[in-house]
Amino acid sequence: MDPLQAEIQQLLADWAQQSEDSLARVWQESDAGIHVEVVTARQEKALREFLQGASNVSIHILSSPEEPPPHGFFELQEPEASLFTTSSLKKLTTDFDTNDGVMRGLARKNGNTLIQLWDGTLGWIQEDQISSVGSELGWTALKTHDISLSAQTQPATVIAGILKRARSYIGLPYVLGGRSNERMDCSGLTSRVMRDEVGLVLPRHSTDQRRCGERVTQAHMGSGDLLFARLGKTNVPHVGFVVQDSRGETTVIHASQRAQAVIEEPLDAFFKGYRFMGVRRFIPQGK
């Protein structure tokens, strides 16, 4: 075995000790080149740092939309399902539904499949909950769609629809990873509402959502904007929908861990628990 390949093999073995679902592998082809297959871009970055510029190593990232998925494309067999962080199916990653479209199959283990949703989320699911479609038709992962409003569409009408849909989830229990009609977390609420109401594909997590849209100052935020804030000294963003009424009073619709439910509360009450981080706009403000 090539000495470098042996070093990589040891690195992957160390990863496997840390997580049973690391799923990375290394092999050498007849062209003497070393090939490594990893699941995530984070693993690829760590490997490149380890290699320190070695030129004879090709790295394949299974979660990259340009890579053919090893197990093809799948669709959900039921209206809603859940993804889990490991193949043991014990910790919730997210909920999803048939509106999430086609998914990529990246790995199989213990009768479960590691899949990638169109918002880039990775997670494990029981094989009998999905069926092969053998086609990438409809695959749109990692693309945040721009919203193009026609000349006849009034932004205020679109924003009203977004807020009405967001309010329809008020009272739903807060569960980390939730994004269903039974449970919700903060970024699950914003991603599901924007997808269902205006067809906008947002990343699943608030940290990534904060990188999307148009940056707006707190003084100029308006209804329909996404308000990001952090809890205490943490740097993990919390997110909710801004609502401004005709009197200029502002409230926030969000899945609150503090309240353990989706709620709408005045802005000053919101900021009793959170510190401002930023505002992002996806729908232009207008009459």
Steps between C-alpha positions, in 0.01 A plus 500: 500500500620850414629673819270798443204269449586330829505839676161587353366159602609568859333842492173345381530234771532779757186661356318168530596485868341841551184423300370167377336680206808682361482268192824624338714257296826504303626293207774501235432455130726366224611851408676506839271781612349488847124555524311592815122507538347713776145606577522869587693811399618527862671160469654610170643814662647300788655254255657775289654652812638158587643448149676838495486537124567142385414499128436131432184475710150540355223575748135417423230664712178297497286794616614716206207536255742451210598151623277212385338357815624142557149370566303715258199725557202440726159636586299481822227235518293679766391864555759576771805334649803574719876490448747407773864590562625139514397164357372398845211747442508639854564875461274713279662699221188640335150421380418518130212427265416421138534868405874462564513307173763255381784404735847351443602164648856517636550190714327198655547344841295270726197520272507882498603748230695825527324753275540864404201732470471785251601753766826310551400331827647154562335234712415134542161344429359146493527352152134396493391866529650596163487359148743528210408732213819446300506858376629837614187672368414781739831490689572854620729461801699793632329751270330791674242612247444867429140616529388683187183699557299591192393858436149403609615351830487730797783437752261582785272217385789253489620606845148467640490143368833419663388634838163326480673169435751561780214575742334171406776324695453703822457264794695216342753347745865601470728201427857539381510369143122522460353614169159336479134551584571344841818683615727784394829674570591857402672437165255222424219755523665756272617246242165322480291817482717658229505179298127436519386860455739643239708203379824626654751229591687611812777303672372295792702668775483858626877553468473434125172688459671810638732499196207523257281789386563874520656648813277757672569714806287459810367854456369416151367148553142432396233232486612171348870557572691235692635624833809322637605516863712296738420359840737635764864472399452228239573566133227270370230718340136473594259614227143621465267704278465876553142634512416871492140617526342823371583677828869418464502246782734207443462136601696185419363160399749231598538148635615586850711260702425716806124467452529146360259594219452713191388842626450860393628755751584874511851595390599626844394169657696313232818694584469418869630156407707568188770738375474649151716346225351616170207525260460344154241595238363275227184688397535867401299736718224687317135584481 
